[in-house]
Amino acid sequence: MTAPRDEQAFLASLRAGDVVEQAAQQVFLTYVERLLRLAGGRLSQRLACRIDPEDIVQSVFRTFFVRLREGQFTLNEEDDLGRILVGITIRKALRQVAFHRAAKRDRGQEADAQSG
């Protein structure tokens, strides 16, 4: 199954550098809630106070649009766009978790050091 014609036209205009504001906004509105839930679901309660899912999702869209313009994606199937955005979101969320769990930033270790 191929991607819808409107989506293909949008992707072609992005690759050409003609960012169509309405089309970009439509992609954002279509996927933002799904990606926010996904990013938030990857964060523990302890990390949720330090990492904002909105920051992750903004980074996802920034990465997606830059890489799309550079021609790094091939979108042939109907939900390729969704799969790419979900994949980027998961990787960025996991990187944030790893960053904040590093020994020098881990709040759990701060609490242990203070009590000892």
BAROVEX-907961 format. One record per atom (N, C-alpha, C, CB): x, y, z; residue number from 1; residue in one letter. Coordinates in steps of 0.2 Angstrom, whole numbers. Glycine has a CB too. Example, Ala and Ser with C-alpha at 12.3 -4.5 7.8 and 13.67 -1.06 7.14 Angstrom:
// residues 2
ROPA 66 -28 39 1 A
ROPA 62 -22 39 1 A
ROPA 66 -16 39 1 A
ROPA 57 -22 45 1 A
ROPA 64 -11 35 2 S
ROPA 68 -5 36 2 S
ROPA 64 0 39 2 S
ROPA 70 -3 29 2 S
// end
This chain:
// residues 116
ROPA 4 -6 0 1 M
ROPA 0 0 0 1 M
ROPA 4 6 0 1 M
ROPA -5 0 6 1 M
ROPA 3 11 -4 2 T
ROPA 7 17 -5 2 T
ROPA 5 22 0 2 T
ROPA 8 19 -12 2 T
ROPA 9 27 1 3 A
ROPA 7 33 5 3 A
ROPA 1 37 2 3 A
ROPA 13 37 7 3 A
ROPA -3 40 5 4 P
ROPA -8 45 2 4 P
ROPA -5 50 -2 4 P
ROPA -13 48 7 4 P
ROPA -8 52 -8 5 R
ROPA -6 57 -12 5 R
ROPA -4 63 -9 5 R
ROPA -11 58 -18 5 R
ROPA -8 66 -4 6 D
ROPA -7 72 -1 6 D
ROPA -1 72 3 6 D
ROPA -13 74 4 6 D
ROPA 0 66 7 7 E
ROPA 6 65 11 7 E
ROPA 13 65 6 7 E
ROPA 6 59 15 7 E
ROPA 12 62 0 8 Q
ROPA 18 61 -4 8 Q
ROPA 19 68 -7 8 Q
ROPA 16 57 -10 8 Q
ROPA 14 72 -9 9 A
ROPA 16 79 -11 9 A
ROPA 19 83 -6 9 A
ROPA 9 82 -13 9 A
ROPA 17 83 0 10 F
ROPA 19 86 6 10 F
ROPA 27 84 7 10 F
ROPA 16 85 13 10 F
ROPA 28 78 7 11 L
ROPA 35 76 8 11 L
ROPA 40 78 2 11 L
ROPA 35 68 8 11 L
ROPA 37 78 -4 12 A
ROPA 41 80 -10 12 A
ROPA 43 88 -9 12 A
ROPA 37 79 -16 12 A
ROPA 38 92 -7 13 S
ROPA 39 99 -6 13 S
ROPA 44 100 0 13 S
ROPA 32 103 -4 13 S
ROPA 44 96 5 14 L
ROPA 49 97 10 14 L
ROPA 56 95 8 14 L
ROPA 47 93 16 14 L
ROPA 56 90 4 15 R
ROPA 63 88 2 15 R
ROPA 66 93 -3 15 R
ROPA 62 81 -2 15 R
ROPA 61 97 -6 16 A
ROPA 64 102 -11 16 A
ROPA 65 108 -7 16 A
ROPA 58 103 -16 16 A
ROPA 64 109 -1 17 G
ROPA 65 115 3 17 G
ROPA 60 119 4 17 G
ROPA 71 118 1 17 G
ROPA 54 118 1 18 D
ROPA 48 122 1 18 D
ROPA 44 120 7 18 D
ROPA 44 122 -6 18 D
ROPA 46 122 13 19 V
ROPA 42 120 18 19 V
ROPA 35 123 18 19 V
ROPA 46 121 25 19 V
ROPA 30 119 17 20 V
ROPA 23 121 17 20 V
ROPA 21 122 24 20 V
ROPA 19 117 12 20 V
ROPA 20 128 26 21 E
ROPA 18 129 33 21 E
ROPA 12 125 35 21 E
ROPA 17 136 35 21 E
ROPA 6 125 31 22 Q
ROPA 0 121 33 22 Q
ROPA 1 114 33 22 Q
ROPA -5 123 28 22 Q
ROPA 5 111 28 23 A
ROPA 6 104 28 23 A
ROPA 11 102 34 23 A
ROPA 10 102 22 23 A
ROPA 16 106 36 24 A
ROPA 20 104 42 24 A
ROPA 15 105 48 24 A
ROPA 26 109 43 24 A
ROPA 11 109 48 25 Q
ROPA 7 110 54 25 Q
ROPA 2 104 55 25 Q
ROPA 3 117 54 25 Q
ROPA -1 102 49 26 Q
ROPA -5 96 49 26 Q
ROPA -2 90 51 26 Q
ROPA -8 95 42 26 Q
ROPA 5 89 49 27 V
ROPA 9 83 52 27 V
ROPA 9 84 59 27 V
ROPA 16 82 48 27 V
ROPA 11 89 62 28 F
ROPA 12 91 69 28 F
ROPA 5 89 72 28 F
ROPA 14 98 70 28 F
ROPA 0 92 70 29 L
ROPA -6 91 74 29 L
ROPA -9 84 73 29 L
ROPA -12 95 71 29 L
ROPA -7 80 68 30 T
ROPA -9 73 67 30 T
ROPA -5 69 72 30 T
ROPA -8 71 60 30 T
ROPA 1 70 74 31 Y
ROPA 5 66 78 31 Y
ROPA 7 68 85 31 Y
ROPA 11 64 74 31 Y
ROPA 6 74 86 32 V
ROPA 9 77 92 32 V
ROPA 6 74 99 32 V
ROPA 7 84 93 32 V
ROPA 0 72 99 33 E
ROPA -3 69 105 33 E
ROPA -1 62 106 33 E
ROPA -11 69 105 33 E
ROPA 0 58 101 34 R
ROPA 2 52 101 34 R
ROPA 9 51 103 34 R
ROPA 2 48 94 34 R
ROPA 13 56 101 35 L
ROPA 21 56 102 35 L
ROPA 22 59 110 35 L
ROPA 24 61 98 35 L
ROPA 17 63 112 36 L
ROPA 18 65 119 36 L
ROPA 16 60 124 36 L
ROPA 13 71 120 36 L
ROPA 11 56 122 37 R
ROPA 9 50 126 37 R
ROPA 15 45 126 37 R
ROPA 3 47 124 37 R
ROPA 18 44 120 38 L
ROPA 23 39 120 38 L
ROPA 29 41 124 38 L
ROPA 25 38 112 38 L
ROPA 31 48 123 39 A
ROPA 37 50 127 39 A
ROPA 36 50 134 39 A
ROPA 39 57 124 39 A
ROPA 30 52 136 40 G
ROPA 29 52 143 40 G
ROPA 28 45 146 40 G
ROPA 22 56 144 40 G
ROPA 26 40 142 41 G
ROPA 26 34 145 41 G
ROPA 33 30 146 41 G
ROPA 22 29 140 41 G
ROPA 38 33 143 42 R
ROPA 45 31 143 42 R
ROPA 48 33 150 42 R
ROPA 49 32 137 42 R
ROPA 45 38 153 43 L
ROPA 48 41 159 43 L
ROPA 45 39 165 43 L
ROPA 47 49 158 43 L
ROPA 49 37 170 44 S
ROPA 47 35 177 44 S
ROPA 44 42 180 44 S
ROPA 52 32 181 44 S
ROPA 40 41 186 45 Q
ROPA 38 47 189 45 Q
ROPA 44 51 192 45 Q
ROPA 34 45 195 45 Q
ROPA 49 48 194 46 R
ROPA 55 51 197 46 R
ROPA 58 56 191 46 R
ROPA 60 46 199 46 R
ROPA 58 53 185 47 L
ROPA 61 57 180 47 L
ROPA 57 62 176 47 L
ROPA 64 52 174 47 L
ROPA 50 61 177 48 A
ROPA 45 65 174 48 A
ROPA 46 72 177 48 A
ROPA 38 62 175 48 A
ROPA 48 73 183 49 C
ROPA 49 80 186 49 C
ROPA 55 83 183 49 C
ROPA 50 80 193 49 C
ROPA 59 80 179 50 R
ROPA 66 82 176 50 R
ROPA 65 83 169 50 R
ROPA 72 78 179 50 R
ROPA 61 79 166 51 I
ROPA 61 78 158 51 I
ROPA 54 80 156 51 I
ROPA 64 71 156 51 I
ROPA 53 85 152 52 D
ROPA 47 86 149 52 D
ROPA 46 83 142 52 D
ROPA 46 94 148 52 D
ROPA 40 79 142 53 P
ROPA 39 75 136 53 P
ROPA 38 80 130 53 P
ROPA 33 71 136 53 P
ROPA 36 86 131 54 E
ROPA 35 91 126 54 E
ROPA 42 93 123 54 E
ROPA 32 98 128 54 E
ROPA 47 94 127 55 D
ROPA 54 95 124 55 D
ROPA 56 89 120 55 D
ROPA 59 96 130 55 D
ROPA 55 83 122 56 I
ROPA 57 78 118 56 I
ROPA 53 78 111 56 I
ROPA 55 71 121 56 I
ROPA 47 79 111 57 V
ROPA 43 79 105 57 V
ROPA 45 85 100 57 V
ROPA 35 80 106 57 V
ROPA 46 91 103 58 Q
ROPA 49 96 99 58 Q
ROPA 55 94 96 58 Q
ROPA 50 103 103 58 Q
ROPA 60 91 99 59 S
ROPA 66 89 96 59 S
ROPA 65 84 91 59 S
ROPA 70 86 102 59 S
ROPA 60 79 92 60 V
ROPA 58 74 87 60 V
ROPA 56 78 80 60 V
ROPA 52 70 89 60 V
ROPA 51 83 81 61 F
ROPA 49 86 74 61 F
ROPA 55 90 71 61 F
ROPA 44 91 76 61 F
ROPA 59 93 75 62 R
ROPA 65 97 72 62 R
ROPA 69 92 69 62 R
ROPA 69 100 78 62 R
ROPA 71 86 72 63 T
ROPA 75 81 69 63 T
ROPA 72 78 62 63 T
ROPA 77 75 74 63 T
ROPA 66 77 63 64 F
ROPA 62 74 57 64 F
ROPA 62 79 51 64 F
ROPA 55 73 59 64 F
ROPA 61 85 52 65 F
ROPA 60 90 46 65 F
ROPA 67 91 43 65 F
ROPA 57 96 49 65 F
ROPA 72 92 48 66 V
ROPA 79 93 45 66 V
ROPA 81 86 41 66 V
ROPA 84 94 51 66 V
ROPA 80 81 44 67 R
ROPA 83 74 40 67 R
ROPA 78 73 34 67 R
ROPA 82 68 45 67 R
ROPA 72 75 34 68 L
ROPA 68 74 28 68 L
ROPA 70 78 23 68 L
ROPA 61 76 30 68 L
ROPA 72 85 24 69 R
ROPA 75 89 19 69 R
ROPA 81 87 16 69 R
ROPA 76 96 22 69 R
ROPA 85 83 20 70 E
ROPA 91 81 18 70 E
ROPA 91 74 14 70 E
ROPA 96 79 24 70 E
ROPA 84 72 14 71 G
ROPA 83 66 10 71 G
ROPA 85 59 13 71 G
ROPA 87 66 3 71 G
ROPA 85 59 20 72 Q
ROPA 87 53 23 72 Q
ROPA 81 48 24 72 Q
ROPA 89 55 30 72 Q
ROPA 75 50 22 73 F
ROPA 70 45 23 73 F
ROPA 67 43 17 73 F
ROPA 64 48 28 73 F
ROPA 65 37 16 74 T
ROPA 61 34 11 74 T
ROPA 54 32 14 74 T
ROPA 64 28 7 74 T
ROPA 49 36 11 75 L
ROPA 42 34 14 75 L
ROPA 38 32 8 75 L
ROPA 39 41 17 75 L
ROPA 37 25 8 76 N
ROPA 33 22 3 76 N
ROPA 26 19 5 76 N
ROPA 37 17 0 76 N
ROPA 26 17 11 77 E
ROPA 20 13 14 77 E
ROPA 16 19 18 77 E
ROPA 22 8 19 77 E
ROPA 10 17 19 78 E
ROPA 5 21 22 78 E
ROPA 7 24 28 78 E
ROPA -2 17 22 78 E
ROPA 9 20 33 79 D
ROPA 11 23 40 79 D
ROPA 19 24 41 79 D
ROPA 8 19 45 79 D
ROPA 22 24 35 80 D
ROPA 30 25 36 80 D
ROPA 31 32 40 80 D
ROPA 33 26 29 80 D
ROPA 27 37 39 81 L
ROPA 28 43 43 81 L
ROPA 27 42 50 81 L
ROPA 24 49 40 81 L
ROPA 22 39 52 82 G
ROPA 21 38 59 82 G
ROPA 26 33 62 82 G
ROPA 14 34 60 82 G
ROPA 28 28 58 83 R
ROPA 33 24 61 83 R
ROPA 40 27 62 83 R
ROPA 34 18 56 83 R
ROPA 42 32 58 84 I
ROPA 48 36 58 84 I
ROPA 47 40 64 84 I
ROPA 49 40 52 84 I
ROPA 42 44 65 85 L
ROPA 41 48 71 85 L
ROPA 41 44 77 85 L
ROPA 35 52 70 85 L
ROPA 38 39 78 86 V
ROPA 38 35 84 86 V
ROPA 45 32 85 86 V
ROPA 33 29 83 86 V
ROPA 49 30 80 87 G
ROPA 55 28 81 87 G
ROPA 60 33 84 87 G
ROPA 58 25 75 87 G
ROPA 59 39 81 88 I
ROPA 64 45 84 88 I
ROPA 62 46 91 88 I
ROPA 63 51 79 88 I
ROPA 55 46 92 89 T
ROPA 53 48 99 89 T
ROPA 56 43 104 89 T
ROPA 45 48 99 89 T
ROPA 55 37 103 90 I
ROPA 57 32 107 90 I
ROPA 65 33 109 90 I
ROPA 56 25 105 90 I
ROPA 69 33 103 91 R
ROPA 76 34 104 91 R
ROPA 78 41 108 91 R
ROPA 79 35 97 91 R
ROPA 74 46 107 92 K
ROPA 76 52 110 92 K
ROPA 74 52 118 92 K
ROPA 72 58 107 92 K
ROPA 68 49 119 93 A
ROPA 66 48 126 93 A
ROPA 71 43 130 93 A
ROPA 59 45 126 93 A
ROPA 73 38 127 94 L
ROPA 78 33 130 94 L
ROPA 85 37 131 94 L
ROPA 79 27 126 94 L
ROPA 87 41 127 95 R
ROPA 93 45 128 95 R
ROPA 92 49 133 95 R
ROPA 95 49 121 95 R
ROPA 87 53 134 96 Q
ROPA 85 57 140 96 Q
ROPA 86 53 146 96 Q
ROPA 79 61 139 96 Q
ROPA 82 48 146 97 V
ROPA 82 43 152 97 V
ROPA 89 41 154 97 V
ROPA 78 37 151 97 V
ROPA 93 39 149 98 A
ROPA 100 37 151 98 A
ROPA 104 43 153 98 A
ROPA 103 34 144 98 A
ROPA 103 49 150 99 F
ROPA 107 55 152 99 F
ROPA 106 57 159 99 F
ROPA 105 61 148 99 F
ROPA 99 56 161 100 H
ROPA 97 58 168 100 H
ROPA 99 53 173 100 H
ROPA 90 60 168 100 H
ROPA 100 47 171 101 R
ROPA 101 41 176 101 R
ROPA 109 40 176 101 R
ROPA 98 35 173 101 R
ROPA 113 44 173 102 A
ROPA 120 44 173 102 A
ROPA 122 45 180 102 A
ROPA 124 49 168 102 A
ROPA 127 41 183 103 A
ROPA 129 41 190 103 A
ROPA 130 49 193 103 A
ROPA 136 38 191 103 A
ROPA 132 53 189 104 K
ROPA 133 60 191 104 K
ROPA 127 64 192 104 K
ROPA 138 64 187 104 K
ROPA 121 61 188 105 R
ROPA 115 65 188 105 R
ROPA 109 61 192 105 R
ROPA 113 67 181 105 R
ROPA 110 55 194 106 D
ROPA 105 51 196 106 D
ROPA 103 53 203 106 D
ROPA 108 44 197 106 D
ROPA 96 55 203 107 R
ROPA 93 58 210 107 R
ROPA 93 52 215 107 R
ROPA 86 60 208 107 R
ROPA 93 46 213 108 G
ROPA 93 41 218 108 G
ROPA 100 41 222 108 G
ROPA 92 34 215 108 G
ROPA 105 42 218 109 Q
ROPA 111 42 222 109 Q
ROPA 112 48 226 109 Q
ROPA 117 42 216 109 Q
ROPA 109 54 224 110 E
ROPA 109 60 228 110 E
ROPA 106 58 235 110 E
ROPA 106 66 224 110 E
ROPA 100 55 235 111 A
ROPA 97 54 241 111 A
ROPA 101 49 245 111 A
ROPA 90 50 239 111 A
ROPA 104 44 242 112 D
ROPA 108 39 246 112 D
ROPA 114 43 249 112 D
ROPA 111 34 241 112 D
ROPA 117 47 245 113 A
ROPA 123 51 248 113 A
ROPA 121 56 254 113 A
ROPA 127 55 242 113 A
ROPA 115 59 253 114 Q
ROPA 113 63 258 114 Q
ROPA 111 60 265 114 Q
ROPA 107 67 256 114 Q
ROPA 109 54 264 115 S
ROPA 107 50 270 115 S
ROPA 112 47 274 115 S
ROPA 101 45 268 115 S
ROPA 118 46 270 116 G
ROPA 124 42 273 116 G
ROPA 129 46 276 116 G
ROPA 127 39 268 116 G
// end
